[in-house]
Amino acid sequence: MKFIILIILIFTSKYTFCAEWISEATAKVTIFKKLELPGGATYSSFEVSGAGKDNTGKQSTAVCLGHRIDKDNKLNEQKIYCRTYFSDGNEYSFMQIRKETDTDAGVGKAIIISGTGPYKKLANTECIYAVSYLKDHAFVTTKCTISDNVFNSLKN
């Protein structure tokens, strides 16, 4: 019985003091080059330039570079590196990874690499993002589970 109570306390304490940091963004995707690969796959390199807002009320802009491999209208692999600039003067860098999903929509992982100001505390944080496309524009929602203390520092 003590063991079960201990497990419940550990599990609930891990999530009791957590917040969800949510960002909504839209971006224009510009494809630089496409290369047809053997076997019918296509390799593309591209730039993404966009803007958004998070649930702390801050606005942001972002510039990204990435590549992807598609085959038979399915995404095999995509990796993007981005730098985001916030209205409070701070910034952070992150990487997005998405594999084996539909070409025009999917869910992937974002990993925050580094940041300035309160965003330094987010280094190595893994987040989930969902993306959908309309023509040459991407619509992205990113959600990160972080501590209440870190979330509150982002709001200031």
LOLONU-761957 format. One record per residue: x, y, z of N, C-alpha, C in turn; chain; residue in one letter. Coordinates in steps of 0.1 Angstrom, whole numbers, plus 5000, padded with zeros to 4 digits. Atoms other than C-alpha are relative to their C-alpha. Layout:
% residues N
{n_c1=X	n_c2=Y	n_c3=Z	ca_c1=X	ca_c2=Y	ca_c3=Z	c_c1=X	c_c2=Y	c_c3=Z	mol=A	type=A} $
...
% end
This chain:
% residues 156
{n_c1=5008	n_c2=4988	n_c3=5000	ca_c1=5000	ca_c2=5000	ca_c3=5000	c_c1=5009	c_c2=5013	c_c3=5000	mol=A	type=M} $
{n_c1=4991	n_c2=4988	n_c3=4999	ca_c1=5028	ca_c2=5024	ca_c3=5009	c_c1=5007	c_c2=5002	c_c3=4986	mol=A	type=K} $
{n_c1=4994	n_c2=4999	n_c3=5013	ca_c1=5044	ca_c2=5016	ca_c3=4975	c_c1=4991	c_c2=5007	c_c3=4990	mol=A	type=F} $
{n_c1=5009	n_c2=4994	n_c3=5009	ca_c1=5013	ca_c2=5025	ca_c3=4956	c_c1=4998	c_c2=5015	c_c3=5003	mol=A	type=I} $
{n_c1=5001	n_c2=4986	n_c3=4997	ca_c1=5009	ca_c2=5058	ca_c3=4975	c_c1=5012	c_c2=5008	c_c3=4996	mol=A	type=I} $
{n_c1=4987	n_c2=4994	n_c3=5005	ca_c1=5046	ca_c2=5066	ca_c3=4968	c_c1=5000	c_c2=5003	c_c3=4985	mol=A	type=L} $
{n_c1=5000	n_c2=4999	n_c3=5015	ca_c1=5041	ca_c2=5060	ca_c3=4931	c_c1=4990	c_c2=5011	c_c3=4996	mol=A	type=I} $
{n_c1=5009	n_c2=4990	n_c3=5003	ca_c1=5010	ca_c2=5082	ca_c3=4930	c_c1=5005	c_c2=5014	c_c3=5004	mol=A	type=I} $
{n_c1=4994	n_c2=4987	n_c3=4996	ca_c1=5028	ca_c2=5110	ca_c3=4949	c_c1=5011	c_c2=5005	c_c3=4990	mol=A	type=L} $
{n_c1=4989	n_c2=4996	n_c3=5009	ca_c1=5058	ca_c2=5109	ca_c3=4926	c_c1=4994	c_c2=5004	c_c3=4986	mol=A	type=I} $
{n_c1=5006	n_c2=4997	n_c3=5012	ca_c1=5036	ca_c2=5109	ca_c3=4895	c_c1=4993	c_c2=5013	c_c3=5000	mol=A	type=F} $
{n_c1=5008	n_c2=4988	n_c3=4999	ca_c1=5013	ca_c2=5137	ca_c3=4906	c_c1=5009	c_c2=5012	c_c3=5003	mol=A	type=T} $
{n_c1=4991	n_c2=4988	n_c3=4997	ca_c1=5042	ca_c2=5159	ca_c3=4920	c_c1=5007	c_c2=5004	c_c3=4987	mol=A	type=S} $
{n_c1=4993	n_c2=4996	n_c3=5012	ca_c1=5059	ca_c2=5157	ca_c3=4886	c_c1=4992	c_c2=5009	c_c3=4991	mol=A	type=K} $
{n_c1=5009	n_c2=4992	n_c3=5008	ca_c1=5029	ca_c2=5173	ca_c3=4869	c_c1=4992	c_c2=5011	c_c3=5007	mol=A	type=Y} $
{n_c1=5007	n_c2=4990	n_c3=4992	ca_c1=5015	ca_c2=5194	ca_c3=4897	c_c1=5005	c_c2=5014	c_c3=4997	mol=A	type=T} $
{n_c1=4995	n_c2=4987	n_c3=5001	ca_c1=5038	ca_c2=5223	ca_c3=4892	c_c1=5005	c_c2=5003	c_c3=4985	mol=A	type=F} $
{n_c1=4996	n_c2=4999	n_c3=5015	ca_c1=5039	ca_c2=5222	ca_c3=4853	c_c1=4990	c_c2=5010	c_c3=4994	mol=A	type=C} $
{n_c1=5008	n_c2=4992	n_c3=5009	ca_c1=5026	ca_c2=5247	ca_c3=4828	c_c1=5002	c_c2=4996	c_c3=4986	mol=A	type=A} $
{n_c1=4998	n_c2=5003	n_c3=5014	ca_c1=5021	ca_c2=5245	ca_c3=4791	c_c1=5002	c_c2=5013	c_c3=4993	mol=A	type=E} $
{n_c1=4996	n_c2=4988	n_c3=5009	ca_c1=5038	ca_c2=5271	ca_c3=4769	c_c1=4996	c_c2=4997	c_c3=4986	mol=A	type=W} $
{n_c1=5006	n_c2=5003	n_c3=5013	ca_c1=5019	ca_c2=5273	ca_c3=4736	c_c1=5003	c_c2=5012	c_c3=4991	mol=A	type=I} $
{n_c1=4997	n_c2=4990	n_c3=5010	ca_c1=5030	ca_c2=5291	ca_c3=4705	c_c1=4992	c_c2=4997	c_c3=4987	mol=A	type=S} $
{n_c1=5007	n_c2=5001	n_c3=5013	ca_c1=5009	ca_c2=5297	ca_c3=4673	c_c1=5007	c_c2=5008	c_c3=4990	mol=A	type=E} $
{n_c1=4992	n_c2=4992	n_c3=5010	ca_c1=5027	ca_c2=5308	ca_c3=4642	c_c1=4996	c_c2=4996	c_c3=4986	mol=A	type=A} $
{n_c1=5001	n_c2=5003	n_c3=5014	ca_c1=5024	ca_c2=5310	ca_c3=4605	c_c1=5012	c_c2=5005	c_c3=4993	mol=A	type=T} $
{n_c1=4987	n_c2=4997	n_c3=5007	ca_c1=5053	ca_c2=5311	ca_c3=4580	c_c1=4999	c_c2=4997	c_c3=4985	mol=A	type=A} $
{n_c1=4998	n_c2=5002	n_c3=5015	ca_c1=5061	ca_c2=5313	ca_c3=4543	c_c1=5012	c_c2=4991	c_c3=4998	mol=A	type=K} $
{n_c1=4990	n_c2=5010	n_c3=5003	ca_c1=5081	ca_c2=5284	ca_c3=4530	c_c1=5005	c_c2=5003	c_c3=4986	mol=A	type=V} $
{n_c1=4994	n_c2=4998	n_c3=5013	ca_c1=5105	ca_c2=5291	ca_c3=4501	c_c1=5010	c_c2=4988	c_c3=4997	mol=A	type=T} $
{n_c1=4991	n_c2=5012	n_c3=5004	ca_c1=5121	ca_c2=5260	ca_c3=4484	c_c1=5011	c_c2=5006	c_c3=4992	mol=A	type=I} $
{n_c1=4988	n_c2=4995	n_c3=5007	ca_c1=5156	ca_c2=5267	ca_c3=4473	c_c1=5003	c_c2=4990	c_c3=4989	mol=A	type=F} $
{n_c1=4996	n_c2=5010	n_c3=5010	ca_c1=5165	ca_c2=5234	ca_c3=4455	c_c1=4992	c_c2=4987	c_c3=5002	mol=A	type=K} $
{n_c1=5006	n_c2=5013	n_c3=4999	ca_c1=5149	ca_c2=5201	ca_c3=4447	c_c1=5009	c_c2=4991	c_c3=4992	mol=A	type=K} $
{n_c1=4992	n_c2=5010	n_c3=5007	ca_c1=5168	ca_c2=5170	ca_c3=4437	c_c1=4993	c_c2=4987	c_c3=5000	mol=A	type=L} $
{n_c1=5006	n_c2=5013	n_c3=5001	ca_c1=5153	ca_c2=5138	ca_c3=4424	c_c1=5010	c_c2=4989	c_c3=5004	mol=A	type=E} $
{n_c1=4991	n_c2=5011	n_c3=4995	ca_c1=5169	ca_c2=5108	ca_c3=4442	c_c1=4996	c_c2=4987	c_c3=4993	mol=A	type=L} $
{n_c1=5003	n_c2=5013	n_c3=5005	ca_c1=5172	ca_c2=5073	ca_c3=4430	c_c1=4988	c_c2=4993	c_c3=5008	mol=A	type=P} $
{n_c1=5012	n_c2=5006	n_c3=4993	ca_c1=5140	ca_c2=5053	ca_c3=4438	c_c1=4988	c_c2=5008	c_c3=5001	mol=A	type=G} $
{n_c1=5012	n_c2=4991	n_c3=5001	ca_c1=5116	ca_c2=5082	ca_c3=4432	c_c1=4999	c_c2=5009	c_c3=5012	mol=A	type=G} $
{n_c1=5001	n_c2=4990	n_c3=4989	ca_c1=5123	ca_c2=5102	ca_c3=4464	c_c1=5005	c_c2=5014	c_c3=4995	mol=A	type=A} $
{n_c1=4996	n_c2=4986	n_c3=5003	ca_c1=5128	ca_c2=5140	ca_c3=4463	c_c1=5006	c_c2=5006	c_c3=5013	mol=A	type=T} $
{n_c1=4993	n_c2=4993	n_c3=4989	ca_c1=5153	ca_c2=5159	ca_c3=4485	c_c1=4998	c_c2=5015	c_c3=4997	mol=A	type=Y} $
{n_c1=5002	n_c2=4986	n_c3=5001	ca_c1=5144	ca_c2=5196	ca_c3=4491	c_c1=5007	c_c2=5008	c_c3=5011	mol=A	type=S} $
{n_c1=4995	n_c2=4991	n_c3=4990	ca_c1=5162	ca_c2=5224	ca_c3=4509	c_c1=4991	c_c2=5013	c_c3=4999	mol=A	type=S} $
{n_c1=5009	n_c2=4989	n_c3=5000	ca_c1=5142	ca_c2=5254	ca_c3=4520	c_c1=5002	c_c2=5010	c_c3=5011	mol=A	type=F} $
{n_c1=5000	n_c2=4989	n_c3=4990	ca_c1=5138	ca_c2=5286	ca_c3=4541	c_c1=4986	c_c2=5002	c_c3=5005	mol=A	type=E} $
{n_c1=5013	n_c2=4997	n_c3=4994	ca_c1=5110	ca_c2=5294	ca_c3=4565	c_c1=5001	c_c2=5013	c_c3=5007	mol=A	type=V} $
{n_c1=5000	n_c2=4987	n_c3=4994	ca_c1=5102	ca_c2=5329	ca_c3=4575	c_c1=4985	c_c2=5003	c_c3=5005	mol=A	type=S} $
{n_c1=5013	n_c2=4999	n_c3=4995	ca_c1=5073	ca_c2=5336	ca_c3=4598	c_c1=4999	c_c2=5009	c_c3=5013	mol=A	type=G} $
{n_c1=5003	n_c2=4993	n_c3=4987	ca_c1=5057	ca_c2=5352	ca_c3=4629	c_c1=4989	c_c2=4993	c_c3=5008	mol=A	type=A} $
{n_c1=5010	n_c2=5006	n_c3=4991	ca_c1=5035	ca_c2=5342	ca_c3=4658	c_c1=4998	c_c2=5007	c_c3=5013	mol=A	type=G} $
{n_c1=5003	n_c2=4995	n_c3=4987	ca_c1=5023	ca_c2=5348	ca_c3=4693	c_c1=4999	c_c2=4988	c_c3=5010	mol=A	type=K} $
{n_c1=5002	n_c2=5011	n_c3=4990	ca_c1=5025	ca_c2=5327	ca_c3=4725	c_c1=4991	c_c2=5003	c_c3=5011	mol=A	type=D} $
{n_c1=5010	n_c2=4998	n_c3=4990	ca_c1=5003	ca_c2=5323	ca_c3=4755	c_c1=5006	c_c2=5008	c_c3=5012	mol=A	type=N} $
{n_c1=4995	n_c2=4990	n_c3=4990	ca_c1=5025	ca_c2=5347	ca_c3=4775	c_c1=4997	c_c2=5014	c_c3=4995	mol=A	type=T} $
{n_c1=5003	n_c2=4987	n_c3=5006	ca_c1=5013	ca_c2=5375	ca_c3=4751	c_c1=5011	c_c2=5006	c_c3=4992	mol=A	type=G} $
{n_c1=4989	n_c2=4995	n_c3=5008	ca_c1=5046	ca_c2=5379	ca_c3=4734	c_c1=4999	c_c2=4997	c_c3=4985	mol=A	type=K} $
{n_c1=5000	n_c2=5002	n_c3=5015	ca_c1=5049	ca_c2=5383	ca_c3=4696	c_c1=5014	c_c2=4995	c_c3=4996	mol=A	type=Q} $
{n_c1=4987	n_c2=5005	n_c3=5004	ca_c1=5077	ca_c2=5367	ca_c3=4677	c_c1=5001	c_c2=4999	c_c3=4985	mol=A	type=S} $
{n_c1=4997	n_c2=5003	n_c3=5014	ca_c1=5094	ca_c2=5363	ca_c3=4643	c_c1=5010	c_c2=4989	c_c3=5000	mol=A	type=T} $
{n_c1=4991	n_c2=5011	n_c3=5001	ca_c1=5114	ca_c2=5334	ca_c3=4631	c_c1=5006	c_c2=4999	c_c3=4986	mol=A	type=A} $
{n_c1=4993	n_c2=5003	n_c3=5013	ca_c1=5139	ca_c2=5325	ca_c3=4604	c_c1=5005	c_c2=4986	c_c3=5002	mol=A	type=V} $
{n_c1=4996	n_c2=5014	n_c3=4999	ca_c1=5146	ca_c2=5288	ca_c3=4597	c_c1=5006	c_c2=4995	c_c3=4986	mol=A	type=C} $
{n_c1=4995	n_c2=5007	n_c3=5012	ca_c1=5165	ca_c2=5267	ca_c3=4572	c_c1=4999	c_c2=4985	c_c3=5003	mol=A	type=L} $
{n_c1=5001	n_c2=5014	n_c3=4998	ca_c1=5159	ca_c2=5230	ca_c3=4566	c_c1=5000	c_c2=4992	c_c3=4987	mol=A	type=G} $
{n_c1=5000	n_c2=5009	n_c3=5011	ca_c1=5157	ca_c2=5200	ca_c3=4544	c_c1=4989	c_c2=4989	c_c3=5003	mol=A	type=H} $
{n_c1=5010	n_c2=5011	n_c3=4999	ca_c1=5132	ca_c2=5172	ca_c3=4537	c_c1=5002	c_c2=4990	c_c3=4989	mol=A	type=R} $
{n_c1=5000	n_c2=5011	n_c3=5010	ca_c1=5130	ca_c2=5139	ca_c3=4518	c_c1=4985	c_c2=4995	c_c3=5000	mol=A	type=I} $
{n_c1=5013	n_c2=5004	n_c3=5003	ca_c1=5096	ca_c2=5130	ca_c3=4503	c_c1=5000	c_c2=4988	c_c3=4990	mol=A	type=D} $
{n_c1=5002	n_c2=5010	n_c3=5010	ca_c1=5085	ca_c2=5099	ca_c3=4485	c_c1=4985	c_c2=4995	c_c3=5000	mol=A	type=K} $
{n_c1=5014	n_c2=5004	n_c3=5001	ca_c1=5050	ca_c2=5089	ca_c3=4472	c_c1=4991	c_c2=5008	c_c3=5008	mol=A	type=D} $
{n_c1=5009	n_c2=4991	n_c3=4993	ca_c1=5034	ca_c2=5119	ca_c3=4487	c_c1=5001	c_c2=4998	c_c3=5016	mol=A	type=N} $
{n_c1=4997	n_c2=5002	n_c3=4986	ca_c1=5048	ca_c2=5109	ca_c3=4522	c_c1=5013	c_c2=5006	c_c3=5004	mol=A	type=K} $
{n_c1=4987	n_c2=4994	n_c3=4994	ca_c1=5074	ca_c2=5127	ca_c3=4543	c_c1=5008	c_c2=4988	c_c3=5006	mol=A	type=L} $
{n_c1=4991	n_c2=5010	n_c3=4994	ca_c1=5103	ca_c2=5104	ca_c3=4551	c_c1=5008	c_c2=5006	c_c3=5011	mol=A	type=N} $
{n_c1=4991	n_c2=4993	n_c3=4990	ca_c1=5125	ca_c2=5129	ca_c3=4570	c_c1=4999	c_c2=5015	c_c3=4998	mol=A	type=E} $
{n_c1=4999	n_c2=4985	n_c3=5001	ca_c1=5125	ca_c2=5166	ca_c3=4578	c_c1=5008	c_c2=5005	c_c3=5012	mol=A	type=Q} $
{n_c1=4993	n_c2=4994	n_c3=4989	ca_c1=5149	ca_c2=5186	ca_c3=4599	c_c1=5002	c_c2=5015	c_c3=4997	mol=A	type=K} $
{n_c1=5000	n_c2=4985	n_c3=5002	ca_c1=5147	ca_c2=5224	ca_c3=4604	c_c1=5007	c_c2=5006	c_c3=5012	mol=A	type=I} $
{n_c1=4994	n_c2=4992	n_c3=4990	ca_c1=5169	ca_c2=5248	ca_c3=4624	c_c1=4995	c_c2=5014	c_c3=5000	mol=A	type=Y} $
{n_c1=5007	n_c2=4986	n_c3=5000	ca_c1=5153	ca_c2=5281	ca_c3=4635	c_c1=5006	c_c2=5008	c_c3=5011	mol=A	type=C} $
{n_c1=4998	n_c2=4990	n_c3=4990	ca_c1=5160	ca_c2=5312	ca_c3=4654	c_c1=4988	c_c2=5009	c_c3=5001	mol=A	type=R} $
{n_c1=5012	n_c2=4992	n_c3=4998	ca_c1=5131	ca_c2=5330	ca_c3=4670	c_c1=5003	c_c2=5013	c_c3=5008	mol=A	type=T} $
{n_c1=4998	n_c2=4987	n_c3=4993	ca_c1=5131	ca_c2=5367	ca_c3=4681	c_c1=4987	c_c2=5004	c_c3=5006	mol=A	type=Y} $
{n_c1=5012	n_c2=4996	n_c3=4993	ca_c1=5106	ca_c2=5379	ca_c3=4707	c_c1=4999	c_c2=5015	c_c3=5002	mol=A	type=F} $
{n_c1=5003	n_c2=4986	n_c3=4998	ca_c1=5090	ca_c2=5413	ca_c3=4713	c_c1=5007	c_c2=5005	c_c3=5013	mol=A	type=S} $
{n_c1=4993	n_c2=4995	n_c3=4988	ca_c1=5108	ca_c2=5415	ca_c3=4747	c_c1=5015	c_c2=5001	c_c3=4998	mol=A	type=D} $
{n_c1=4986	n_c2=4998	n_c3=5002	ca_c1=5142	ca_c2=5416	ca_c3=4730	c_c1=5008	c_c2=4987	c_c3=5001	mol=A	type=G} $
{n_c1=4993	n_c2=5012	n_c3=4999	ca_c1=5152	ca_c2=5380	ca_c3=4737	c_c1=4998	c_c2=4991	c_c3=4988	mol=A	type=N} $
{n_c1=5001	n_c2=5010	n_c3=5011	ca_c1=5156	ca_c2=5350	ca_c3=4714	c_c1=5004	c_c2=4986	c_c3=5004	mol=A	type=E} $
{n_c1=4995	n_c2=5014	n_c3=4998	ca_c1=5161	ca_c2=5313	ca_c3=4712	c_c1=5001	c_c2=4993	c_c3=4987	mol=A	type=Y} $
{n_c1=4998	n_c2=5009	n_c3=5011	ca_c1=5172	ca_c2=5286	ca_c3=4688	c_c1=4994	c_c2=4987	c_c3=5003	mol=A	type=S} $
{n_c1=5005	n_c2=5013	n_c3=4998	ca_c1=5155	ca_c2=5253	ca_c3=4682	c_c1=5001	c_c2=4992	c_c3=4987	mol=A	type=F} $
{n_c1=5000	n_c2=5009	n_c3=5011	ca_c1=5154	ca_c2=5223	ca_c3=4659	c_c1=4987	c_c2=4992	c_c3=5000	mol=A	type=M} $
{n_c1=5012	n_c2=5008	n_c3=5002	ca_c1=5123	ca_c2=5206	ca_c3=4645	c_c1=5004	c_c2=4987	c_c3=4992	mol=A	type=Q} $
{n_c1=4998	n_c2=5013	n_c3=5007	ca_c1=5123	ca_c2=5169	ca_c3=4635	c_c1=4986	c_c2=4994	c_c3=4998	mol=A	type=I} $
{n_c1=5012	n_c2=5007	n_c3=5004	ca_c1=5095	ca_c2=5151	ca_c3=4617	c_c1=5003	c_c2=4989	c_c3=4991	mol=A	type=R} $
{n_c1=4998	n_c2=5011	n_c3=5008	ca_c1=5095	ca_c2=5117	ca_c3=4602	c_c1=4988	c_c2=4992	c_c3=4997	mol=A	type=K} $
{n_c1=5010	n_c2=5010	n_c3=5004	ca_c1=5072	ca_c2=5093	ca_c3=4583	c_c1=4986	c_c2=5005	c_c3=5003	mol=A	type=E} $
{n_c1=5014	n_c2=4996	n_c3=4999	ca_c1=5040	ca_c2=5114	ca_c3=4582	c_c1=4996	c_c2=5005	c_c3=4986	mol=A	type=T} $
{n_c1=5005	n_c2=4994	n_c3=5012	ca_c1=5019	ca_c2=5130	ca_c3=4555	c_c1=5008	c_c2=5011	c_c3=4996	mol=A	type=D} $
{n_c1=4992	n_c2=4989	n_c3=5005	ca_c1=5036	ca_c2=5155	ca_c3=4533	c_c1=4994	c_c2=5014	c_c3=5005	mol=A	type=T} $
{n_c1=5006	n_c2=4987	n_c3=4998	ca_c1=5011	ca_c2=5183	ca_c3=4539	c_c1=4995	c_c2=5003	c_c3=5015	mol=A	type=D} $
{n_c1=5003	n_c2=4998	n_c3=4986	ca_c1=5005	ca_c2=5179	ca_c3=4577	c_c1=5006	c_c2=4989	c_c3=5008	mol=A	type=A} $
{n_c1=4994	n_c2=5010	n_c3=4991	ca_c1=5019	ca_c2=5161	ca_c3=4607	c_c1=5004	c_c2=5005	c_c3=5013	mol=A	type=G} $
{n_c1=4995	n_c2=4996	n_c3=4987	ca_c1=5033	ca_c2=5161	ca_c3=4642	c_c1=5014	c_c2=4996	c_c3=5001	mol=A	type=V} $
{n_c1=4986	n_c2=5002	n_c3=4998	ca_c1=5069	ca_c2=5163	ca_c3=4652	c_c1=5005	c_c2=5004	c_c3=5013	mol=A	type=G} $
{n_c1=4993	n_c2=4996	n_c3=4988	ca_c1=5094	ca_c2=5171	ca_c3=4679	c_c1=5008	c_c2=5012	c_c3=4998	mol=A	type=K} $
{n_c1=4991	n_c2=4988	n_c3=5000	ca_c1=5110	ca_c2=5205	ca_c3=4686	c_c1=5009	c_c2=4999	c_c3=5012	mol=A	type=A} $
{n_c1=4991	n_c2=5000	n_c3=4989	ca_c1=5141	ca_c2=5207	ca_c3=4707	c_c1=5006	c_c2=5014	c_c3=5001	mol=A	type=I} $
{n_c1=4994	n_c2=4986	n_c3=4998	ca_c1=5152	ca_c2=5241	ca_c3=4722	c_c1=5014	c_c2=4998	c_c3=5002	mol=A	type=I} $
{n_c1=4986	n_c2=5001	n_c3=4999	ca_c1=5189	ca_c2=5245	ca_c3=4718	c_c1=5006	c_c2=5010	c_c3=5009	mol=A	type=I} $
{n_c1=4995	n_c2=4989	n_c3=4992	ca_c1=5197	ca_c2=5278	ca_c3=4734	c_c1=4991	c_c2=5012	c_c3=5000	mol=A	type=S} $
{n_c1=5008	n_c2=4987	n_c3=5000	ca_c1=5183	ca_c2=5312	ca_c3=4743	c_c1=5007	c_c2=5010	c_c3=5009	mol=A	type=G} $
{n_c1=4995	n_c2=4989	n_c3=4991	ca_c1=5188	ca_c2=5345	ca_c3=4760	c_c1=4990	c_c2=5004	c_c3=5010	mol=A	type=T} $
{n_c1=5009	n_c2=4996	n_c3=4989	ca_c1=5172	ca_c2=5360	ca_c3=4791	c_c1=4993	c_c2=4987	c_c3=5006	mol=A	type=G} $
{n_c1=5007	n_c2=5011	n_c3=4994	ca_c1=5145	ca_c2=5337	ca_c3=4805	c_c1=5000	c_c2=4987	c_c3=4991	mol=A	type=P} $
{n_c1=5000	n_c2=5011	n_c3=5009	ca_c1=5147	ca_c2=5315	ca_c3=4774	c_c1=5012	c_c2=4991	c_c3=5001	mol=A	type=Y} $
{n_c1=4989	n_c2=5008	n_c3=4997	ca_c1=5181	ca_c2=5302	ca_c3=4786	c_c1=4996	c_c2=4987	c_c3=5007	mol=A	type=K} $
{n_c1=5005	n_c2=5011	n_c3=4991	ca_c1=5162	ca_c2=5280	ca_c3=4811	c_c1=4993	c_c2=4989	c_c3=4992	mol=A	type=K} $
{n_c1=5007	n_c2=5010	n_c3=5009	ca_c1=5145	ca_c2=5262	ca_c3=4781	c_c1=5010	c_c2=4991	c_c3=4993	mol=A	type=L} $
{n_c1=4991	n_c2=5008	n_c3=5008	ca_c1=5177	ca_c2=5247	ca_c3=4767	c_c1=4998	c_c2=4985	c_c3=5003	mol=A	type=A} $
{n_c1=5002	n_c2=5015	n_c3=5000	ca_c1=5173	ca_c2=5210	ca_c3=4760	c_c1=4985	c_c2=4996	c_c3=5003	mol=A	type=N} $
{n_c1=5014	n_c2=5003	n_c3=4999	ca_c1=5135	ca_c2=5212	ca_c3=4764	c_c1=4994	c_c2=4994	c_c3=4987	mol=A	type=T} $
{n_c1=5006	n_c2=5006	n_c3=5011	ca_c1=5116	ca_c2=5189	ca_c3=4741	c_c1=4985	c_c2=5004	c_c3=5000	mol=A	type=E} $
{n_c1=5013	n_c2=4996	n_c3=5002	ca_c1=5083	ca_c2=5201	ca_c3=4727	c_c1=4993	c_c2=4992	c_c3=4989	mol=A	type=C} $
{n_c1=5007	n_c2=5007	n_c3=5011	ca_c1=5056	ca_c2=5187	ca_c3=4704	c_c1=4994	c_c2=5011	c_c3=4991	mol=A	type=I} $
{n_c1=5006	n_c2=4990	n_c3=5009	ca_c1=5045	ca_c2=5206	ca_c3=4673	c_c1=4992	c_c2=4993	c_c3=4990	mol=A	type=Y} $
{n_c1=5009	n_c2=5005	n_c3=5011	ca_c1=5018	ca_c2=5201	ca_c3=4647	c_c1=5000	c_c2=5011	c_c3=4989	mol=A	type=A} $
{n_c1=4999	n_c2=4991	n_c3=5011	ca_c1=5020	ca_c2=5216	ca_c3=4613	c_c1=4990	c_c2=4996	c_c3=4989	mol=A	type=V} $
{n_c1=5007	n_c2=5003	n_c3=5012	ca_c1=4997	ca_c2=5219	ca_c3=4583	c_c1=5003	c_c2=5011	c_c3=4990	mol=A	type=S} $
{n_c1=4996	n_c2=4991	n_c3=5011	ca_c1=5002	ca_c2=5236	ca_c3=4549	c_c1=4989	c_c2=5004	c_c3=4992	mol=A	type=Y} $
{n_c1=5009	n_c2=4995	n_c3=5010	ca_c1=4982	ca_c2=5258	ca_c3=4526	c_c1=5009	c_c2=5007	c_c3=4990	mol=A	type=L} $
{n_c1=4991	n_c2=4995	n_c3=5010	ca_c1=5001	ca_c2=5264	ca_c3=4494	c_c1=5014	c_c2=5001	c_c3=5005	mol=A	type=K} $
{n_c1=4987	n_c2=4998	n_c3=4995	ca_c1=5034	ca_c2=5279	ca_c3=4504	c_c1=5001	c_c2=5005	c_c3=5014	mol=A	type=D} $
{n_c1=5000	n_c2=4995	n_c3=4986	ca_c1=5024	ca_c2=5287	ca_c3=4540	c_c1=4998	c_c2=4988	c_c3=5010	mol=A	type=H} $
{n_c1=5001	n_c2=5010	n_c3=4990	ca_c1=5029	ca_c2=5266	ca_c3=4571	c_c1=4992	c_c2=5006	c_c3=5012	mol=A	type=A} $
{n_c1=5007	n_c2=4996	n_c3=4988	ca_c1=5006	ca_c2=5269	ca_c3=4602	c_c1=5004	c_c2=4990	c_c3=5011	mol=A	type=F} $
{n_c1=4994	n_c2=5009	n_c3=4990	ca_c1=5023	ca_c2=5256	ca_c3=4633	c_c1=4995	c_c2=5003	c_c3=5014	mol=A	type=V} $
{n_c1=5003	n_c2=4999	n_c3=4986	ca_c1=5012	ca_c2=5250	ca_c3=4669	c_c1=5011	c_c2=4992	c_c3=5008	mol=A	type=T} $
{n_c1=4990	n_c2=5007	n_c3=4992	ca_c1=5040	ca_c2=5242	ca_c3=4694	c_c1=4996	c_c2=5000	c_c3=5015	mol=A	type=T} $
{n_c1=5003	n_c2=5001	n_c3=4986	ca_c1=5034	ca_c2=5230	ca_c3=4730	c_c1=5011	c_c2=4994	c_c3=5007	mol=A	type=K} $
{n_c1=4989	n_c2=5005	n_c3=4991	ca_c1=5060	ca_c2=5226	ca_c3=4757	c_c1=4995	c_c2=5000	c_c3=5014	mol=A	type=C} $
{n_c1=5003	n_c2=5002	n_c3=4986	ca_c1=5055	ca_c2=5213	ca_c3=4792	c_c1=5012	c_c2=5005	c_c3=5007	mol=A	type=T} $
{n_c1=4989	n_c2=4994	n_c3=4992	ca_c1=5077	ca_c2=5235	ca_c3=4815	c_c1=4995	c_c2=5002	c_c3=5014	mol=A	type=I} $
{n_c1=5004	n_c2=4997	n_c3=4986	ca_c1=5077	ca_c2=5243	ca_c3=4852	c_c1=4993	c_c2=5013	c_c3=5001	mol=A	type=S} $
{n_c1=5007	n_c2=4987	n_c3=4998	ca_c1=5054	ca_c2=5270	ca_c3=4865	c_c1=5010	c_c2=5012	c_c3=5002	mol=A	type=D} $
{n_c1=4990	n_c2=4989	n_c3=4998	ca_c1=5085	ca_c2=5290	ca_c3=4876	c_c1=5006	c_c2=5005	c_c3=4987	mol=A	type=N} $
{n_c1=4994	n_c2=4996	n_c3=5013	ca_c1=5100	ca_c2=5290	ca_c3=4841	c_c1=4989	c_c2=5007	c_c3=4992	mol=A	type=V} $
{n_c1=5011	n_c2=4994	n_c3=5008	ca_c1=5066	ca_c2=5298	ca_c3=4825	c_c1=4997	c_c2=5015	c_c3=5005	mol=A	type=F} $
{n_c1=5002	n_c2=4986	n_c3=4995	ca_c1=5062	ca_c2=5328	ca_c3=4849	c_c1=5011	c_c2=5009	c_c3=4996	mol=A	type=N} $
{n_c1=4989	n_c2=4991	n_c3=5004	ca_c1=5096	ca_c2=5341	ca_c3=4840	c_c1=4999	c_c2=5004	c_c3=4986	mol=A	type=S} $
{n_c1=5002	n_c2=4996	n_c3=5014	ca_c1=5087	ca_c2=5340	ca_c3=4803	c_c1=4989	c_c2=5011	c_c3=4999	mol=A	type=L} $
{n_c1=5011	n_c2=4990	n_c3=5000	ca_c1=5056	ca_c2=5361	ca_c3=4811	c_c1=5005	c_c2=5014	c_c3=5003	mol=A	type=K} $
{n_c1=4995	n_c2=4986	n_c3=4996	ca_c1=5077	ca_c2=5390	ca_c3=4825	c_c1=5009	c_c2=5006	c_c3=4990	mol=A	type=N} $
% end
